Amino acid sequence: MALTEAQTEFLRWARVARLATAAADGSPHVVPVCPVLDGSELVVALEAGSAKLRNARGEPRVALVVDDYREDWGANAGLVLWGRARFLEGDAWIRARGLLYEKFTQYESLAPIERDSIAAIDLDHVASWGV
């Protein structure tokens, strides 16, 4: 599924998204993640040992919400993205880590991505408002 130009630009500048996964028993788990676009591909790091990683490996269907909340509700904007987590390896993992380090400079010094998984989200559907 292709993003519109406006959706792509909105995601390019997004600092945080909320990632929803499902545990093996079906219970929901929602946590913030730092998204980055690699071309039109959305990638996120998933820390080793985390519930979000366990969940996405067991059930790759995920959803993300990226929004820009304003007190003037007429100015609110956001995206809901549904897709499947695909885990990167080799050169694709190295490239994605570099993009994450470039956009989120805190990663390298505060939370280095070393043995962590990086997932690309293959999008099935996108809904947006104000974008």
HELIX and SHEET records of a PDB file:
HELIX    1   1 GLU A    5  TRP A   13  1                                   9    
HELIX    2   2 ALA A   51  GLY A   58  1                                   8    
HELIX    3   3 TRP A   73  ALA A   75  5                                   3    
HELIX    4   4 GLY A   90  LYS A  103  1                                  14    
HELIX    5   5 GLN A  106  LEU A  110  1                                   5    
SHEET    1   A 7 PRO A  28  VAL A  33  0                                        
SHEET    2   A 7 ALA A  17  ALA A  22 -1                                        
SHEET    3   A 7 ARG A  61  ASP A  68 -1                                        
SHEET    4   A 7 ALA A  77  PHE A  87 -1                                        
SHEET    5   A 7 SER A 117  TRP A 129 -1                                        
SHEET    6   A 7 GLU A  41  LEU A  46 -1                                        
SHEET    7   A 7 VAL A  36  ASP A  38 -1                                        
END                                                                             
